[in-house]
Amino acid sequence: MADNWKNHPVIIATIACASTAAFFVTVALPAIEKNNQNKITYLTEQNLKLELSSAQKDEELKERDGIIAEKEKQINIAKSDAEKYKNEDRFSLNNPIPKGFRELKIFDPYNKIKASYPNFEFDENTLYSKIEIEDSLFSSAIYYPAKCNSEKIIKEIRFSYRTLFDNYQDASKEEDFDFLENPVPSISEIEDSKKVKKQAITNIFLEKFGNPLETEDNDKLFLINESIAALIDGNYLFVFSRHSDEEISKICSSASSCPIPTTASE
């Protein structure tokens, strides 16, 4: 009977509660604390990631805004330059070739390119001669020949517009050029810079040469005189002979040299 007290329900319940409490303190509580700590750590990490992500996005937005601002600045410079071209009066009433490039004229001997561009590797047998030029309005001049008796003459010159991409290429050749801070202009930005040049030249030609003919592509065709015409499209200023190659050949066959008057030098 002395040991029967151990089997008393109250004693058994008390012992069970003590065991449960001991288990909770020694096993369950640390596990719960660890789980809570893990949750706190996770939430802290997530919050930190959100802060970093937000900061990164802010930085990306600043960078994007900087790029947009720079592009807008370049476009505004291009527009300002376009107005400057008009004031510089680079085109004459009787000559659609821009000043600075009039040493070579339509119907001049094709091999005259050698003397005008001594650093260019001229080959008279090529279909054309493309020469990179340093100019704020144009990036290259392309000369096309036609047969005139035993020699060749210049029948067409194409002046390609200088674009934002041309400016980018030139700038990238500098030693201190930063490719990260100066991204390549987009296609739309390049096209916009062409449109600025086209409109500027069109306005000048309207003033110098009067109303043009309209082509199927809505380009402007100016008839300068009986022998010379000029076309302004989205990529080039064309200055060319109004005579076909066959007509040039017939005219030349009746003379010892090309009898067609060249474009004026001034």
C-alpha positions in Angstrom: 0.0 0.0 0.0 2.9 2.3 0.6 3.7 2.4 -3.0 0.1 2.8 -4.2 0.4 6.6 -4.0 2.5 6.5 -7.1 -0.5 5.1 -9.0 -2.8 7.8 -7.8 -4.4 9.7 -10.8 -3.3 13.1 -9.5 0.3 11.9 -9.1 0.3 10.3 -12.6 -1.1 13.5 -14.1 1.4 15.6 -12.3 4.3 13.4 -13.5 2.9 13.6 -17.1 2.7 17.3 -17.0 6.2 17.6 -15.6 7.5 15.3 -18.4 5.7 17.3 -21.0 7.0 20.6 -19.6 10.5 19.1 -19.6 10.1 18.0 -23.2 8.8 21.4 -24.2 11.7 23.2 -22.5 14.4 20.9 -23.7 13.2 19.9 -27.1 10.2 21.7 -28.5 11.0 25.3 -27.3 14.5 25.3 -29.0 12.9 23.9 -32.2 10.2 26.6 -32.1 12.8 29.3 -31.4 15.0 28.0 -34.2 12.0 28.0 -36.6 11.1 31.5 -35.6 14.7 32.6 -36.0 14.8 31.0 -39.4 11.6 32.9 -40.3 13.1 36.2 -39.0 16.3 35.5 -41.0 14.3 34.7 -44.2 12.1 37.8 -43.8 15.1 39.9 -43.2 16.9 38.5 -46.3 13.7 39.1 -48.4 13.4 42.6 -47.1 17.1 43.2 -47.9 16.6 41.8 -51.4 13.6 44.1 -51.9 15.7 47.1 -50.8 18.5 46.1 -53.1 16.1 45.4 -56.0 14.4 48.8 -55.4 17.8 50.5 -55.3 18.9 48.7 -58.4 15.7 49.7 -60.2 16.3 53.3 -59.2 19.8 53.2 -60.5 18.6 51.6 -63.8 15.9 54.3 -64.1 18.5 57.0 -63.5 20.8 55.4 -66.1 17.9 55.1 -68.6 16.9 58.7 -68.0 20.5 59.8 -68.6 20.7 57.9 -71.9 17.4 59.4 -73.0 18.6 62.9 -72.1 21.8 62.3 -74.0 19.9 61.1 -77.1 17.6 64.1 -76.9 20.7 66.4 -76.6 22.2 64.8 -79.8 18.9 65.1 -81.7 18.7 68.8 -80.7 22.3 69.3 -81.8 21.5 67.7 -85.1 18.5 70.0 -85.5 20.7 73.0 -84.6 23.3 71.9 -87.1 20.6 71.6 -89.8 19.7 75.2 -89.3 23.3 76.2 -89.3 23.7 74.5 -92.7 21.1 76.8 -94.1 22.9 79.8 -92.8 26.3 78.7 -94.1 24.9 78.8 -97.6 26.7 75.7 -98.7 24.7 75.5 -102.0 24.7 77.9 -104.9 21.8 78.9 -107.2 23.5 77.2 -110.1 25.3 74.3 -108.3 23.7 71.5 -106.2 27.1 70.1 -105.2 27.8 71.3 -101.6 30.7 73.7 -101.2 33.8 72.0 -100.1 33.3 69.2 -102.6 33.2 71.1 -105.9 36.6 70.2 -107.1 34.9 67.2 -108.7 31.9 68.0 -110.9 29.5 66.0 -113.0 31.1 65.2 -116.4 34.6 65.7 -115.0 37.2 63.0 -115.9 36.6 60.1 -113.5 40.4 59.7 -112.9 40.4 63.2 -111.5 39.5 61.5 -108.2 43.1 60.6 -107.7 44.2 64.2 -107.6 41.3 65.3 -105.4 41.7 62.5 -102.9 45.4 61.5 -102.9 45.0 59.2 -99.9 42.2 57.2 -101.6 43.2 54.0 -103.4 41.6 54.9 -106.7 40.8 52.1 -109.2 39.4 53.3 -112.5 37.9 49.8 -113.2 35.6 49.7 -110.2 31.8 50.4 -110.6 32.1 53.3 -108.2 34.5 55.1 -105.8 33.3 55.6 -102.3 35.2 58.1 -100.2 34.8 58.7 -96.5 34.7 62.4 -95.8 35.0 64.6 -92.8 31.9 66.9 -92.9 29.1 67.8 -90.4 26.4 67.2 -93.0 27.7 64.2 -95.0 29.7 61.1 -94.1 30.8 59.9 -97.6 30.8 60.8 -101.3 30.2 58.1 -103.9 31.3 58.7 -107.5 29.9 56.8 -110.5 31.5 56.7 -113.9 30.1 56.7 -117.5 32.0 55.9 -120.7 32.9 58.8 -122.9 35.0 57.7 -125.9 38.2 56.1 -124.5 37.9 57.7 -121.0 35.4 57.7 -118.2 33.6 60.7 -116.8 31.7 61.3 -113.6 28.0 60.8 -114.2 26.7 60.8 -110.6 27.7 61.7 -107.1 25.9 60.5 -104.0 26.4 62.3 -100.7 25.3 60.1 -97.8 23.9 61.9 -94.7 25.9 61.9 -91.6 23.9 60.1 -88.9 24.1 59.6 -85.1 25.7 56.2 -85.9 28.5 57.9 -87.9 29.1 60.2 -85.0 29.2 57.2 -82.6 31.7 55.4 -84.8 34.0 58.5 -84.9 33.7 59.0 -81.2 34.4 55.3 -80.4 37.9 55.6 -82.0 39.0 57.9 -79.2 41.1 56.2 -76.5 39.0 57.5 -73.6 35.7 56.4 -75.2 33.4 54.6 -72.6 31.2 52.0 -74.4 29.1 51.5 -71.3 28.2 55.2 -70.9 27.7 55.6 -74.7 25.4 52.9 -76.1 25.0 52.5 -79.8 22.1 54.7 -81.2 18.9 52.8 -81.9 17.6 52.4 -85.4 14.8 54.9 -84.8 17.4 57.5 -83.5 19.5 56.9 -86.6 16.5 57.3 -88.9 15.5 60.4 -87.1 18.9 62.0 -87.6 18.6 61.2 -91.3 15.2 62.8 -91.5 16.7 66.0 -89.9 19.3 66.1 -92.7 16.9 65.4 -95.4 14.5 68.1 -94.3 17.3 70.6 -93.9 18.6 70.0 -97.4 15.1 70.0 -98.9 14.4 73.4 -97.4 17.6 74.8 -98.8 16.9 73.4 -102.3 13.4 74.7 -102.3 14.9 78.1 -101.7 17.7 77.8 -104.2 16.1 75.8 -107.0 12.3 76.3 -106.7 9.6 73.7 -106.7 10.7 70.1 -107.4 9.0 67.1 -109.0 7.6 64.5 -106.7 8.7 60.9 -107.1 6.6 57.8 -106.4 8.4 57.5 -103.1 7.6 61.1 -102.2 11.3 62.2 -102.7 12.1 65.6 -104.2 13.6 65.8 -107.7 15.1 69.1 -108.7 15.9 69.8 -112.4 18.9 72.1 -112.1 19.5 72.7 -115.8 19.3 70.8 -119.1 22.1 68.4 -118.1 22.0 68.2 -114.3 19.4 67.0 -111.7 19.4 66.5 -108.0 17.4 64.1 -105.9 16.9 64.1 -102.1 15.8 60.9 -100.5 16.0 59.4 -97.0 19.7 58.4 -97.3 21.4 60.6 -99.9 21.7 63.7 -101.8 22.0 62.6 -105.5 23.6 64.9 -108.1 23.6 63.3 -111.5 23.4 63.6 -115.2 20.0 63.8 -116.8 21.5 62.0 -119.8 21.5 58.2 -119.9 24.8 56.3 -120.4 23.7 55.7 -124.0 23.0 59.4 -124.6 26.4 60.3 -123.1 28.1 57.8 -125.4 26.4 59.3 -128.5 27.3 62.9 -127.4 30.9 61.9 -126.7 31.3 60.1 -130.0 30.8 63.3 -131.9 33.6 65.1 -130.1 37.2 64.3 -129.1 36.3 64.9 -125.4 33.2 65.2 -123.3 31.3 68.2 -124.8 28.7 68.4 -122.0 29.1 71.4 -119.8 30.1 70.4 -116.2 28.4 71.8 -113.1 29.6 75.2 -112.2 32.5 75.5 -109.7 30.9 78.2 -107.6 
